[in-house]
């Protein structure tokens, strides 16, 4: 039993010992440490996996969370007022929002690396009709593992990601993703 | 018992990672493996501008007399209302006002320790853009300062913007700004450099020809007294819709190098170098700096940095995600043949998590290459990091320069007499700061 415990402790410590040895031996400690970090990346959102939770405020100050959108599918669009492809897809997001009541889903825009003033202006300029929130300090962007906007996630009524489009959304992809999301059975 | 069988697997996994780290030239710069350069001692952090005005988007440039100048943007609303200008409501009158931002300039005669009172550069109220599209500054040989910045287009669209230019009026202020792009609402990411031939070269990414979709590189030359020496002229095409460009000169201004990112039909975005042998009038076909294979349909919003050393070597740093997330990071390469070819890329630092990183590069008089960039810390906050590559190829340790509570981003570097300066924007919630740290360099 004692031998088993010793072996277990040794096995537990081995990766750390190796890491220390590696950092000592490597000429680029930081890069080596990061390599090990990256070897086991955080799980990101994926189809069939629960969407990362968030707590934000809409531009008019209303607190929102992923939980508050439960019960209906959610089209979650990450965008920025300075982003070319985001601006180009905004008419489509607006159209999705206009049809959301009929389609029994909701649309939320999350602005990344943006300011309230710029967002207010963008909302008026592009005549955006869907609720939007500002991702201050980029916490939501990071939990959704987004390298650059736009990105759109289709989340079912139970909070599970059913489809994701990293890059500009097209009408065909949006309709297909909505169909998939609405049809999802948890 | 089952766990006992799993653990050796995990150990093998770590061992494999270790071997990979030790073997890959991407992961451990060869120079660094040989020996390490000394870390620089940076002084305390200095804040530029007025905290209540949310300073952001700092840019640094040393004047020929050795003084360090900084430009940055601030909320115009925080300014006491004594402006002679009028609020810019995007012309049409139908749009909401943009978030008006001023462009400020200040100088330091003691290596960044203390700063003069800030002066406003823009005479009329404008929505001066920041982030990757922030203001830039250049100096002529006669110490005259020139600034460029972007403002949104008439309809308020930041991506269809205009480039503004103003110059020092010789009386302690700046003259009225004028728009450089001849086709309205089509230009962004302006860069201004004073060429050794005595003229100013302004480069930007242009979308006046909106189809085919990739953007064009446009240039314009301006004389030291502000006169336009050329009209706007195209110098390249196929550019990614963003971001900042890099410029370097050689042969007294006869050779001009510009670094940018190309976008292919398949949305692959590799960085390239363009070379002109006639002072920037025409450019040869671009040379690929590295075949990173970054395929992305979204907005990468992080551009390359370019510098040239006394040997004529060209140094480039950039961010790429590469062909998979595990490749993502800040990379560096060097061309020792005047931009005809580039050495295989070397990793400066890997991404800690999915995030676009921003970088800046400067080359010292002793050919040391200084690199600053943003990356996430262990708490998932973006911070500013730094390392140097000596002329002998030695890579210094990575140093963390910021301790942001929110995010620190978009570093810029500038070299002054025996000093290196790094500035960046720090955001926390809805507030921002423009911060600076300096270090003594050379012996």
HADDOCK unambig.tbl for C-alpha pairs under 7 A between the chains (distance, minus, plus):
assign (segid A and resid 11 and name CA) (segid B and resid 7 and name CA) 6.62 0.50 0.50
assign (segid A and resid 14 and name CA) (segid B and resid 11 and name CA) 6.98 0.50 0.50
assign (segid A and resid 15 and name CA) (segid B and resid 11 and name CA) 5.99 0.50 0.50
assign (segid A and resid 15 and name CA) (segid B and resid 14 and name CA) 6.42 0.50 0.50
assign (segid A and resid 22 and name CA) (segid B and resid 18 and name CA) 6.31 0.50 0.50
assign (segid A and resid 26 and name CA) (segid B and resid 22 and name CA) 6.46 0.50 0.50
assign (segid A and resid 27 and name CA) (segid B and resid 28 and name CA) 6.54 0.50 0.50
assign (segid A and resid 27 and name CA) (segid B and resid 32 and name CA) 5.64 0.50 0.50
assign (segid A and resid 27 and name CA) (segid B and resid 33 and name CA) 4.76 0.50 0.50
assign (segid A and resid 28 and name CA) (segid B and resid 28 and name CA) 5.57 0.50 0.50
assign (segid A and resid 28 and name CA) (segid B and resid 32 and name CA) 6.82 0.50 0.50
assign (segid A and resid 31 and name CA) (segid B and resid 27 and name CA) 6.26 0.50 0.50
assign (segid A and resid 31 and name CA) (segid B and resid 349 and name CA) 5.83 0.50 0.50
assign (segid A and resid 31 and name CA) (segid B and resid 350 and name CA) 6.20 0.50 0.50
assign (segid A and resid 32 and name CA) (segid B and resid 21 and name CA) 5.83 0.50 0.50
assign (segid A and resid 34 and name CA) (segid B and resid 350 and name CA) 6.62 0.50 0.50
assign (segid A and resid 34 and name CA) (segid B and resid 352 and name CA) 6.19 0.50 0.50
assign (segid A and resid 36 and name CA) (segid B and resid 17 and name CA) 6.57 0.50 0.50
assign (segid A and resid 38 and name CA) (segid B and resid 326 and name CA) 6.79 0.50 0.50
assign (segid A and resid 38 and name CA) (segid B and resid 352 and name CA) 6.92 0.50 0.50
assign (segid A and resid 82 and name CA) (segid B and resid 158 and name CA) 5.71 0.50 0.50
assign (segid A and resid 82 and name CA) (segid B and resid 159 and name CA) 6.08 0.50 0.50
assign (segid A and resid 83 and name CA) (segid B and resid 159 and name CA) 6.97 0.50 0.50
assign (segid A and resid 83 and name CA) (segid B and resid 299 and name CA) 6.16 0.50 0.50
assign (segid A and resid 84 and name CA) (segid B and resid 159 and name CA) 5.96 0.50 0.50
assign (segid A and resid 85 and name CA) (segid B and resid 298 and name CA) 6.55 0.50 0.50
assign (segid A and resid 85 and name CA) (segid B and resid 299 and name CA) 6.89 0.50 0.50
assign (segid A and resid 115 and name CA) (segid B and resid 430 and name CA) 6.98 0.50 0.50
assign (segid A and resid 117 and name CA) (segid B and resid 99 and name CA) 5.35 0.50 0.50
assign (segid A and resid 118 and name CA) (segid B and resid 98 and name CA) 6.82 0.50 0.50
assign (segid A and resid 118 and name CA) (segid B and resid 99 and name CA) 6.04 0.50 0.50
assign (segid A and resid 121 and name CA) (segid B and resid 96 and name CA) 5.93 0.50 0.50
assign (segid A and resid 121 and name CA) (segid B and resid 98 and name CA) 6.09 0.50 0.50
assign (segid A and resid 124 and name CA) (segid B and resid 96 and name CA) 6.75 0.50 0.50
assign (segid A and resid 125 and name CA) (segid B and resid 95 and name CA) 6.23 0.50 0.50
assign (segid A and resid 125 and name CA) (segid B and resid 156 and name CA) 6.78 0.50 0.50
assign (segid A and resid 136 and name CA) (segid B and resid 429 and name CA) 5.02 0.50 0.50
assign (segid A and resid 136 and name CA) (segid B and resid 430 and name CA) 6.94 0.50 0.50
assign (segid A and resid 137 and name CA) (segid B and resid 406 and name CA) 5.66 0.50 0.50
assign (segid A and resid 137 and name CA) (segid B and resid 407 and name CA) 6.28 0.50 0.50
assign (segid A and resid 137 and name CA) (segid B and resid 428 and name CA) 6.27 0.50 0.50
assign (segid A and resid 137 and name CA) (segid B and resid 429 and name CA) 5.87 0.50 0.50
assign (segid A and resid 142 and name CA) (segid B and resid 354 and name CA) 6.61 0.50 0.50
assign (segid A and resid 145 and name CA) (segid B and resid 354 and name CA) 5.24 0.50 0.50
assign (segid A and resid 146 and name CA) (segid B and resid 354 and name CA) 6.31 0.50 0.50
assign (segid A and resid 146 and name CA) (segid B and resid 355 and name CA) 6.89 0.50 0.50
assign (segid A and resid 147 and name CA) (segid B and resid 354 and name CA) 5.66 0.50 0.50
assign (segid A and resid 147 and name CA) (segid B and resid 355 and name CA) 5.03 0.50 0.50
assign (segid A and resid 147 and name CA) (segid B and resid 356 and name CA) 5.58 0.50 0.50
assign (segid A and resid 148 and name CA) (segid B and resid 298 and name CA) 5.61 0.50 0.50
assign (segid A and resid 148 and name CA) (segid B and resid 299 and name CA) 5.17 0.50 0.50
assign (segid A and resid 148 and name CA) (segid B and resid 300 and name CA) 5.53 0.50 0.50
assign (segid A and resid 148 and name CA) (segid B and resid 356 and name CA) 6.96 0.50 0.50
assign (segid A and resid 149 and name CA) (segid B and resid 298 and name CA) 5.49 0.50 0.50
assign (segid A and resid 149 and name CA) (segid B and resid 299 and name CA) 5.67 0.50 0.50
assign (segid A and resid 150 and name CA) (segid B and resid 298 and name CA) 5.70 0.50 0.50
assign (segid A and resid 167 and name CA) (segid B and resid 297 and name CA) 4.84 0.50 0.50
assign (segid A and resid 167 and name CA) (segid B and resid 298 and name CA) 4.42 0.50 0.50
assign (segid A and resid 168 and name CA) (segid B and resid 297 and name CA) 6.67 0.50 0.50
assign (segid A and resid 168 and name CA) (segid B and resid 298 and name CA) 6.55 0.50 0.50
